[in-house]
Amino acid sequence: MTVDVIHNAAAHRFEATVEGHLCTCQYRVYGGRLMMLTHTGVPHALRGRGIAGVLVQAALDHARAHGLKVRPDCSYAETYMQRHPQTLDLLQQ
């Protein structure tokens, strides 16, 4: 399945609409250097399809492209980063 992710900067989130349901990865940027991933939400009916991972990866790609460090306050984002060691260099020290 292809998930088209949109960066909705005004709402501070990455989002995708899948089968009519809004899925999001919300964030905040502090000091122009830190991106805090605050919540990843996928409706129950869509879980298990990898949508949350696609959203988090989009957020991490954005952070990397803009030179931001990441703090995953969302448990899903934290687990995702631990499972994908190529993203660990983005973690705030």
PDB file as gemmi writes it, atoms N, CA and C in Angstrom:
CRYST1    1.000    1.000    1.000  90.00  90.00  90.00 P 1                      
ATOM      1  N   MET A   1       0.850  -1.181   0.000  1.00  0.00           N  
ATOM      2  CA  MET A   1       0.000   0.000   0.000  1.00  0.00           C  
ATOM      3  C   MET A   1       0.890   1.237   0.000  1.00  0.00           C  
ATOM      4  N   THR A   2       0.543   2.193  -0.815  1.00  0.00           N  
ATOM      5  CA  THR A   2       1.242   3.475  -0.869  1.00  0.00           C  
ATOM      6  C   THR A   2       0.495   4.471   0.007  1.00  0.00           C  
ATOM      7  N   VAL A   3       1.251   5.145   0.876  1.00  0.00           N  
ATOM      8  CA  VAL A   3       0.672   6.157   1.757  1.00  0.00           C  
ATOM      9  C   VAL A   3       1.277   7.495   1.364  1.00  0.00           C  
ATOM     10  N   ASP A   4       0.443   8.421   0.958  1.00  0.00           N  
ATOM     11  CA  ASP A   4       0.891   9.756   0.584  1.00  0.00           C  
ATOM     12  C   ASP A   4       0.862  10.653   1.810  1.00  0.00           C  
ATOM     13  N   VAL A   5       2.042  11.074   2.248  1.00  0.00           N  
ATOM     14  CA  VAL A   5       2.170  11.900   3.450  1.00  0.00           C  
ATOM     15  C   VAL A   5       2.302  13.355   3.045  1.00  0.00           C  
ATOM     16  N   ILE A   6       1.582  14.193   3.745  1.00  0.00           N  
ATOM     17  CA  ILE A   6       1.611  15.642   3.534  1.00  0.00           C  
ATOM     18  C   ILE A   6       2.148  16.281   4.808  1.00  0.00           C  
ATOM     19  N   HIS A   7       3.042  17.253   4.648  1.00  0.00           N  
ATOM     20  CA  HIS A   7       3.512  18.017   5.797  1.00  0.00           C  
ATOM     21  C   HIS A   7       2.580  19.208   5.972  1.00  0.00           C  
ATOM     22  N   ASN A   8       1.795  19.183   7.010  1.00  0.00           N  
ATOM     23  CA  ASN A   8       0.890  20.280   7.334  1.00  0.00           C  
ATOM     24  C   ASN A   8       1.581  21.127   8.398  1.00  0.00           C  
ATOM     25  N   ALA A   9       2.442  22.033   7.952  1.00  0.00           N  
ATOM     26  CA  ALA A   9       3.250  22.838   8.873  1.00  0.00           C  
ATOM     27  C   ALA A   9       2.384  23.702   9.787  1.00  0.00           C  
ATOM     28  N   ALA A  10       1.271  24.211   9.277  1.00  0.00           N  
ATOM     29  CA  ALA A  10       0.396  25.067  10.084  1.00  0.00           C  
ATOM     30  C   ALA A  10      -0.178  24.309  11.279  1.00  0.00           C  
ATOM     31  N   ALA A  11      -0.421  23.016  11.110  1.00  0.00           N  
ATOM     32  CA  ALA A  11      -0.973  22.191  12.189  1.00  0.00           C  
ATOM     33  C   ALA A  11       0.117  21.433  12.946  1.00  0.00           C  
ATOM     34  N   HIS A  12       1.374  21.604  12.553  1.00  0.00           N  
ATOM     35  CA  HIS A  12       2.518  20.937  13.182  1.00  0.00           C  
ATOM     36  C   HIS A  12       2.360  19.419  13.147  1.00  0.00           C  
ATOM     37  N   ARG A  13       2.123  18.910  11.947  1.00  0.00           N  
ATOM     38  CA  ARG A  13       1.988  17.459  11.829  1.00  0.00           C  
ATOM     39  C   ARG A  13       2.245  16.984  10.406  1.00  0.00           C  
ATOM     40  N   PHE A  14       2.581  15.719  10.317  1.00  0.00           N  
ATOM     41  CA  PHE A  14       2.638  15.005   9.053  1.00  0.00           C  
ATOM     42  C   PHE A  14       1.364  14.185   9.033  1.00  0.00           C  
ATOM     43  N   GLU A  15       0.699  14.157   7.889  1.00  0.00           N  
ATOM     44  CA  GLU A  15      -0.610  13.504   7.861  1.00  0.00           C  
ATOM     45  C   GLU A  15      -0.827  12.755   6.559  1.00  0.00           C  
ATOM     46  N   ALA A  16      -1.693  11.781   6.665  1.00  0.00           N  
ATOM     47  CA  ALA A  16      -2.115  10.998   5.507  1.00  0.00           C  
ATOM     48  C   ALA A  16      -3.573  10.621   5.723  1.00  0.00           C  
ATOM     49  N   THR A  17      -4.337  10.679   4.659  1.00  0.00           N  
ATOM     50  CA  THR A  17      -5.718  10.219   4.719  1.00  0.00           C  
ATOM     51  C   THR A  17      -5.772   8.869   4.017  1.00  0.00           C  
ATOM     52  N   VAL A  18      -6.164   7.860   4.769  1.00  0.00           N  
ATOM     53  CA  VAL A  18      -6.218   6.492   4.260  1.00  0.00           C  
ATOM     54  C   VAL A  18      -7.634   5.973   4.468  1.00  0.00           C  
ATOM     55  N   GLU A  19      -8.252   5.568   3.375  1.00  0.00           N  
ATOM     56  CA  GLU A  19      -9.629   5.051   3.424  1.00  0.00           C  
ATOM     57  C   GLU A  19     -10.551   5.997   4.186  1.00  0.00           C  
ATOM     58  N   GLY A  20     -10.341   7.296   3.978  1.00  0.00           N  
ATOM     59  CA  GLY A  20     -11.191   8.307   4.595  1.00  0.00           C  
ATOM     60  C   GLY A  20     -10.839   8.660   6.028  1.00  0.00           C  
ATOM     61  N   HIS A  21      -9.796   8.048   6.588  1.00  0.00           N  
ATOM     62  CA  HIS A  21      -9.383   8.300   7.970  1.00  0.00           C  
ATOM     63  C   HIS A  21      -8.105   9.125   7.994  1.00  0.00           C  
ATOM     64  N   LEU A  22      -8.067  10.123   8.874  1.00  0.00           N  
ATOM     65  CA  LEU A  22      -6.881  10.952   9.030  1.00  0.00           C  
ATOM     66  C   LEU A  22      -5.907  10.273   9.992  1.00  0.00           C  
ATOM     67  N   CYS A  23      -4.668  10.131   9.560  1.00  0.00           N  
ATOM     68  CA  CYS A  23      -3.586   9.561  10.364  1.00  0.00           C  
ATOM     69  C   CYS A  23      -2.531  10.655  10.513  1.00  0.00           C  
ATOM     70  N   THR A  24      -1.942  10.788  11.715  1.00  0.00           N  
ATOM     71  CA  THR A  24      -1.032  11.907  11.935  1.00  0.00           C  
ATOM     72  C   THR A  24       0.195  11.527  12.760  1.00  0.00           C  
ATOM     73  N   CYS A  25       1.234  12.302  12.559  1.00  0.00           N  
ATOM     74  CA  CYS A  25       2.409  12.321  13.428  1.00  0.00           C  
ATOM     75  C   CYS A  25       2.606  13.788  13.787  1.00  0.00           C  
ATOM     76  N   GLN A  26       2.329  14.130  15.035  1.00  0.00           N  
ATOM     77  CA  GLN A  26       2.375  15.520  15.483  1.00  0.00           C  
ATOM     78  C   GLN A  26       3.738  15.844  16.064  1.00  0.00           C  
ATOM     79  N   TYR A  27       4.138  17.104  15.929  1.00  0.00           N  
ATOM     80  CA  TYR A  27       5.443  17.524  16.411  1.00  0.00           C  
ATOM     81  C   TYR A  27       5.420  18.978  16.846  1.00  0.00           C  
ATOM     82  N   ARG A  28       6.494  19.373  17.515  1.00  0.00           N  
ATOM     83  CA  ARG A  28       6.773  20.773  17.842  1.00  0.00           C  
ATOM     84  C   ARG A  28       8.255  20.994  17.570  1.00  0.00           C  
ATOM     85  N   VAL A  29       8.591  22.188  17.123  1.00  0.00           N  
ATOM     86  CA  VAL A  29       9.994  22.549  16.920  1.00  0.00           C  
ATOM     87  C   VAL A  29      10.339  23.632  17.940  1.00  0.00           C  
ATOM     88  N   TYR A  30      11.473  23.425  18.617  1.00  0.00           N  
ATOM     89  CA  TYR A  30      11.931  24.359  19.642  1.00  0.00           C  
ATOM     90  C   TYR A  30      13.281  24.935  19.252  1.00  0.00           C  
ATOM     91  N   GLY A  31      13.364  26.256  19.289  1.00  0.00           N  
ATOM     92  CA  GLY A  31      14.614  26.942  19.030  1.00  0.00           C  
ATOM     93  C   GLY A  31      15.179  26.723  17.645  1.00  0.00           C  
ATOM     94  N   GLY A  32      14.362  26.257  16.719  1.00  0.00           N  
ATOM     95  CA  GLY A  32      14.834  26.026  15.361  1.00  0.00           C  
ATOM     96  C   GLY A  32      15.843  24.900  15.251  1.00  0.00           C  
ATOM     97  N   ARG A  33      16.018  24.122  16.350  1.00  0.00           N  
ATOM     98  CA  ARG A  33      17.025  23.054  16.330  1.00  0.00           C  
ATOM     99  C   ARG A  33      16.523  21.717  16.836  1.00  0.00           C  
ATOM    100  N   LEU A  34      15.397  21.695  17.520  1.00  0.00           N  
ATOM    101  CA  LEU A  34      14.892  20.459  18.115  1.00  0.00           C  
ATOM    102  C   LEU A  34      13.464  20.191  17.660  1.00  0.00           C  
ATOM    103  N   MET A  35      13.242  19.006  17.117  1.00  0.00           N  
ATOM    104  CA  MET A  35      11.895  18.568  16.761  1.00  0.00           C  
ATOM    105  C   MET A  35      11.455  17.521  17.786  1.00  0.00           C  
ATOM    106  N   MET A  36      10.385  17.831  18.494  1.00  0.00           N  
ATOM    107  CA  MET A  36       9.829  16.896  19.461  1.00  0.00           C  
ATOM    108  C   MET A  36       8.636  16.203  18.812  1.00  0.00           C  
ATOM    109  N   LEU A  37       8.719  14.890  18.674  1.00  0.00           N  
ATOM    110  CA  LEU A  37       7.595  14.117  18.138  1.00  0.00           C  
ATOM    111  C   LEU A  37       6.672  13.810  19.307  1.00  0.00           C  
ATOM    112  N   THR A  38       5.471  14.368  19.276  1.00  0.00           N  
ATOM    113  CA  THR A  38       4.588  14.333  20.444  1.00  0.00           C  
ATOM    114  C   THR A  38       3.508  13.264  20.395  1.00  0.00           C  
ATOM    115  N   HIS A  39       3.067  12.883  19.203  1.00  0.00           N  
ATOM    116  CA  HIS A  39       1.981  11.892  19.130  1.00  0.00           C  
ATOM    117  C   HIS A  39       1.879  11.345  17.712  1.00  0.00           C  
ATOM    118  N   THR A  40       1.685  10.053  17.625  1.00  0.00           N  
ATOM    119  CA  THR A  40       1.395   9.409  16.348  1.00  0.00           C  
ATOM    120  C   THR A  40       0.036   8.741  16.501  1.00  0.00           C  
ATOM    121  N   GLY A  41      -0.880   9.056  15.593  1.00  0.00           N  
ATOM    122  CA  GLY A  41      -2.224   8.514  15.696  1.00  0.00           C  
ATOM    123  C   GLY A  41      -2.708   7.899  14.401  1.00  0.00           C  
ATOM    124  N   VAL A  42      -3.095   6.639  14.504  1.00  0.00           N  
ATOM    125  CA  VAL A  42      -3.691   5.913  13.379  1.00  0.00           C  
ATOM    126  C   VAL A  42      -4.954   5.256  13.920  1.00  0.00           C  
ATOM    127  N   PRO A  43      -6.100   5.478  13.287  1.00  0.00           N  
ATOM    128  CA  PRO A  43      -7.336   4.858  13.758  1.00  0.00           C  
ATOM    129  C   PRO A  43      -7.193   3.338  13.854  1.00  0.00           C  
ATOM    130  N   HIS A  44      -7.857   2.785  14.839  1.00  0.00           N  
ATOM    131  CA  HIS A  44      -7.775   1.351  15.128  1.00  0.00           C  
ATOM    132  C   HIS A  44      -8.010   0.487  13.884  1.00  0.00           C  
ATOM    133  N   ALA A  45      -8.952   0.876  13.056  1.00  0.00           N  
ATOM    134  CA  ALA A  45      -9.292   0.083  11.864  1.00  0.00           C  
ATOM    135  C   ALA A  45      -8.139  -0.024  10.873  1.00  0.00           C  
ATOM    136  N   LEU A  46      -7.160   0.885  10.972  1.00  0.00           N  
ATOM    137  CA  LEU A  46      -6.045   0.908  10.019  1.00  0.00           C  
ATOM    138  C   LEU A  46      -4.733   0.417  10.608  1.00  0.00           C  
ATOM    139  N   ARG A  47      -4.736   0.075  11.867  1.00  0.00           N  
ATOM    140  CA  ARG A  47      -3.486  -0.327  12.517  1.00  0.00           C  
ATOM    141  C   ARG A  47      -2.941  -1.620  11.936  1.00  0.00           C  
ATOM    142  N   GLY A  48      -1.626  -1.750  12.017  1.00  0.00           N  
ATOM    143  CA  GLY A  48      -0.971  -2.953  11.533  1.00  0.00           C  
ATOM    144  C   GLY A  48      -0.620  -2.917  10.055  1.00  0.00           C  
ATOM    145  N   ARG A  49      -0.799  -1.782   9.421  1.00  0.00           N  
ATOM    146  CA  ARG A  49      -0.517  -1.650   7.984  1.00  0.00           C  
ATOM    147  C   ARG A  49       0.754  -0.855   7.693  1.00  0.00           C  
ATOM    148  N   GLY A  50       1.453  -0.415   8.744  1.00  0.00           N  
ATOM    149  CA  GLY A  50       2.698   0.328   8.551  1.00  0.00           C  
ATOM    150  C   GLY A  50       2.518   1.817   8.351  1.00  0.00           C  
ATOM    151  N   ILE A  51       1.308   2.306   8.532  1.00  0.00           N  
ATOM    152  CA  ILE A  51       1.039   3.730   8.286  1.00  0.00           C  
ATOM    153  C   ILE A  51       1.775   4.610   9.287  1.00  0.00           C  
ATOM    154  N   ALA A  52       1.772   4.237  10.556  1.00  0.00           N  
ATOM    155  CA  ALA A  52       2.458   5.028  11.576  1.00  0.00           C  
ATOM    156  C   ALA A  52       3.945   5.123  11.261  1.00  0.00           C  
ATOM    157  N   GLY A  53       4.534   4.038  10.813  1.00  0.00           N  
ATOM    158  CA  GLY A  53       5.945   4.038  10.458  1.00  0.00           C  
ATOM    159  C   GLY A  53       6.249   4.982   9.310  1.00  0.00           C  
ATOM    160  N   VAL A  54       5.382   5.015   8.334  1.00  0.00           N  
ATOM    161  CA  VAL A  54       5.567   5.922   7.195  1.00  0.00           C  
ATOM    162  C   VAL A  54       5.493   7.371   7.663  1.00  0.00           C  
ATOM    163  N   LEU A  55       4.578   7.665   8.565  1.00  0.00           N  
ATOM    164  CA  LEU A  55       4.445   9.031   9.085  1.00  0.00           C  
ATOM    165  C   LEU A  55       5.665   9.442   9.892  1.00  0.00           C  
ATOM    166  N   VAL A  56       6.121   8.557  10.772  1.00  0.00           N  
ATOM    167  CA  VAL A  56       7.297   8.875  11.586  1.00  0.00           C  
ATOM    168  C   VAL A  56       8.522   9.034  10.692  1.00  0.00           C  
ATOM    169  N   GLN A  57       8.672   8.169   9.706  1.00  0.00           N  
ATOM    170  CA  GLN A  57       9.826   8.288   8.811  1.00  0.00           C  
ATOM    171  C   GLN A  57       9.791   9.614   8.049  1.00  0.00           C  
ATOM    172  N   ALA A  58       8.616  10.057   7.658  1.00  0.00           N  
ATOM    173  CA  ALA A  58       8.498  11.355   6.984  1.00  0.00           C  
ATOM    174  C   ALA A  58       8.953  12.483   7.909  1.00  0.00           C  
ATOM    175  N   ALA A  59       8.570  12.401   9.179  1.00  0.00           N  
ATOM    176  CA  ALA A  59       8.994  13.415  10.146  1.00  0.00           C  
ATOM    177  C   ALA A  59      10.511  13.383  10.334  1.00  0.00           C  
ATOM    178  N   LEU A  60      11.074  12.185  10.414  1.00  0.00           N  
ATOM    179  CA  LEU A  60      12.520  12.053  10.587  1.00  0.00           C  
ATOM    180  C   LEU A  60      13.271  12.535   9.353  1.00  0.00           C  
ATOM    181  N   ASP A  61      12.747  12.258   8.181  1.00  0.00           N  
ATOM    182  CA  ASP A  61      13.357  12.752   6.946  1.00  0.00           C  
ATOM    183  C   ASP A  61      13.356  14.280   6.929  1.00  0.00           C  
ATOM    184  N   HIS A  62      12.264  14.867   7.377  1.00  0.00           N  
ATOM    185  CA  HIS A  62      12.157  16.323   7.456  1.00  0.00           C  
ATOM    186  C   HIS A  62      13.198  16.869   8.438  1.00  0.00           C  
ATOM    187  N   ALA A  63      13.303  16.234   9.598  1.00  0.00           N  
ATOM    188  CA  ALA A  63      14.276  16.675  10.597  1.00  0.00           C  
ATOM    189  C   ALA A  63      15.689  16.629  10.017  1.00  0.00           C  
ATOM    190  N   ARG A  64      16.028  15.536   9.360  1.00  0.00           N  
ATOM    191  CA  ARG A  64      17.367  15.389   8.778  1.00  0.00           C  
ATOM    192  C   ARG A  64      17.613  16.474   7.716  1.00  0.00           C  
ATOM    193  N   ALA A  65      16.634  16.697   6.857  1.00  0.00           N  
ATOM    194  CA  ALA A  65      16.794  17.679   5.775  1.00  0.00           C  
ATOM    195  C   ALA A  65      16.958  19.103   6.305  1.00  0.00           C  
ATOM    196  N   HIS A  66      16.436  19.354   7.506  1.00  0.00           N  
ATOM    197  CA  HIS A  66      16.485  20.703   8.068  1.00  0.00           C  
ATOM    198  C   HIS A  66      17.475  20.832   9.222  1.00  0.00           C  
ATOM    199  N   GLY A  67      18.309  19.823   9.413  1.00  0.00           N  
ATOM    200  CA  GLY A  67      19.343  19.887  10.436  1.00  0.00           C  
ATOM    201  C   GLY A  67      18.821  19.908  11.859  1.00  0.00           C  
ATOM    202  N   LEU A  68      17.669  19.267  12.081  1.00  0.00           N  
ATOM    203  CA  LEU A  68      17.065  19.242  13.414  1.00  0.00           C  
ATOM    204  C   LEU A  68      17.439  17.965  14.155  1.00  0.00           C  
ATOM    205  N   LYS A  69      17.611  18.074  15.458  1.00  0.00           N  
ATOM    206  CA  LYS A  69      17.714  16.901  16.318  1.00  0.00           C  
ATOM    207  C   LYS A  69      16.298  16.531  16.733  1.00  0.00           C  
ATOM    208  N   VAL A  70      16.111  15.294  17.166  1.00  0.00           N  
ATOM    209  CA  VAL A  70      14.768  14.782  17.462  1.00  0.00           C  
ATOM    210  C   VAL A  70      14.702  14.274  18.898  1.00  0.00           C  
ATOM    211  N   ARG A  71      13.590  14.587  19.540  1.00  0.00           N  
ATOM    212  CA  ARG A  71      13.261  13.984  20.832  1.00  0.00           C  
ATOM    213  C   ARG A  71      11.910  13.304  20.672  1.00  0.00           C  
ATOM    214  N   PRO A  72      11.879  11.965  20.710  1.00  0.00           N  
ATOM    215  CA  PRO A  72      10.620  11.248  20.539  1.00  0.00           C  
ATOM    216  C   PRO A  72       9.852  11.114  21.865  1.00  0.00           C  
ATOM    217  N   ASP A  73       8.951  12.035  22.139  1.00  0.00           N  
ATOM    218  CA  ASP A  73       8.103  11.928  23.326  1.00  0.00           C  
ATOM    219  C   ASP A  73       6.948  10.962  23.101  1.00  0.00           C  
ATOM    220  N   CYS A  74       6.708  10.612  21.877  1.00  0.00           N  
ATOM    221  CA  CYS A  74       5.687   9.632  21.501  1.00  0.00           C  
ATOM    222  C   CYS A  74       6.325   8.237  21.604  1.00  0.00           C  
ATOM    223  N   SER A  75       5.685   7.327  22.317  1.00  0.00           N  
ATOM    224  CA  SER A  75       6.261   5.988  22.507  1.00  0.00           C  
ATOM    225  C   SER A  75       6.428   5.244  21.186  1.00  0.00           C  
ATOM    226  N   TYR A  76       5.508   5.453  20.245  1.00  0.00           N  
ATOM    227  CA  TYR A  76       5.653   4.782  18.952  1.00  0.00           C  
ATOM    228  C   TYR A  76       6.895   5.293  18.230  1.00  0.00           C  
ATOM    229  N   ALA A  77       7.097   6.607  18.209  1.00  0.00           N  
ATOM    230  CA  ALA A  77       8.254   7.184  17.530  1.00  0.00           C  
ATOM    231  C   ALA A  77       9.549   6.708  18.181  1.00  0.00           C  
ATOM    232  N   GLU A  78       9.561   6.621  19.493  1.00  0.00           N  
ATOM    233  CA  GLU A  78      10.750   6.139  20.197  1.00  0.00           C  
ATOM    234  C   GLU A  78      11.064   4.692  19.807  1.00  0.00           C  
ATOM    235  N   THR A  79      10.059   3.848  19.802  1.00  0.00           N  
ATOM    236  CA  THR A  79      10.241   2.447  19.407  1.00  0.00           C  
ATOM    237  C   THR A  79      10.684   2.350  17.959  1.00  0.00           C  
ATOM    238  N   TYR A  80      10.087   3.162  17.093  1.00  0.00           N  
ATOM    239  CA  TYR A  80      10.451   3.154  15.675  1.00  0.00           C  
ATOM    240  C   TYR A  80      11.934   3.469  15.510  1.00  0.00           C  
ATOM    241  N   MET A  81      12.398   4.488  16.217  1.00  0.00           N  
ATOM    242  CA  MET A  81      13.799   4.874  16.081  1.00  0.00           C  
ATOM    243  C   MET A  81      14.726   3.778  16.603  1.00  0.00           C  
ATOM    244  N   GLN A  82      14.357   3.123  17.680  1.00  0.00           N  
ATOM    245  CA  GLN A  82      15.180   2.035  18.213  1.00  0.00           C  
ATOM    246  C   GLN A  82      15.242   0.864  17.226  1.00  0.00           C  
ATOM    247  N   ARG A  83      14.166   0.636  16.511  1.00  0.00           N  
ATOM    248  CA  ARG A  83      14.117  -0.465  15.527  1.00  0.00           C  
ATOM    249  C   ARG A  83      14.796  -0.111  14.206  1.00  0.00           C  
ATOM    250  N   HIS A  84      15.076   1.161  14.011  1.00  0.00           N  
ATOM    251  CA  HIS A  84      15.722   1.643  12.789  1.00  0.00           C  
ATOM    252  C   HIS A  84      16.972   2.425  13.185  1.00  0.00           C  
ATOM    253  N   PRO A  85      18.065   1.706  13.458  1.00  0.00           N  
ATOM    254  CA  PRO A  85      19.265   2.365  13.988  1.00  0.00           C  
ATOM    255  C   PRO A  85      19.839   3.453  13.091  1.00  0.00           C  
ATOM    256  N   GLN A  86      19.506   3.453  11.819  1.00  0.00           N  
ATOM    257  CA  GLN A  86      20.000   4.501  10.929  1.00  0.00           C  
ATOM    258  C   GLN A  86      19.403   5.864  11.273  1.00  0.00           C  
ATOM    259  N   THR A  87      18.408   5.897  12.157  1.00  0.00           N  
ATOM    260  CA  THR A  87      17.803   7.171  12.567  1.00  0.00           C  
ATOM    261  C   THR A  87      18.356   7.681  13.891  1.00  0.00           C  
ATOM    262  N   LEU A  88      19.123   6.860  14.590  1.00  0.00           N  
ATOM    263  CA  LEU A  88      19.563   7.216  15.945  1.00  0.00           C  
ATOM    264  C   LEU A  88      20.485   8.423  15.994  1.00  0.00           C  
ATOM    265  N   ASP A  89      21.164   8.737  14.895  1.00  0.00           N  
ATOM    266  CA  ASP A  89      22.020   9.920  14.882  1.00  0.00           C  
ATOM    267  C   ASP A  89      21.212  11.218  15.023  1.00  0.00           C  
ATOM    268  N   LEU A  90      19.907  11.119  14.809  1.00  0.00           N  
ATOM    269  CA  LEU A  90      19.042  12.291  14.931  1.00  0.00           C  
ATOM    270  C   LEU A  90      18.663  12.597  16.384  1.00  0.00           C  
ATOM    271  N   LEU A  91      18.861  11.627  17.277  1.00  0.00           N  
ATOM    272  CA  LEU A  91      18.443  11.806  18.666  1.00  0.00           C  
ATOM    273  C   LEU A  91      19.171  12.963  19.331  1.00  0.00           C  
ATOM    274  N   GLN A  92      18.415  13.710  20.118  1.00  0.00           N  
ATOM    275  CA  GLN A  92      18.989  14.792  20.908  1.00  0.00           C  
ATOM    276  C   GLN A  92      19.900  14.165  21.957  1.00  0.00           C  
ATOM    277  N   GLN A  93      21.081  14.711  22.100  1.00  0.00           N  
ATOM    278  CA  GLN A  93      22.036  14.188  23.109  1.00  0.00           C  
ATOM    279  C   GLN A  93      21.812  14.828  24.448  1.00  0.00           C  
TER     280      GLN A  93                                                      
END                                                                             
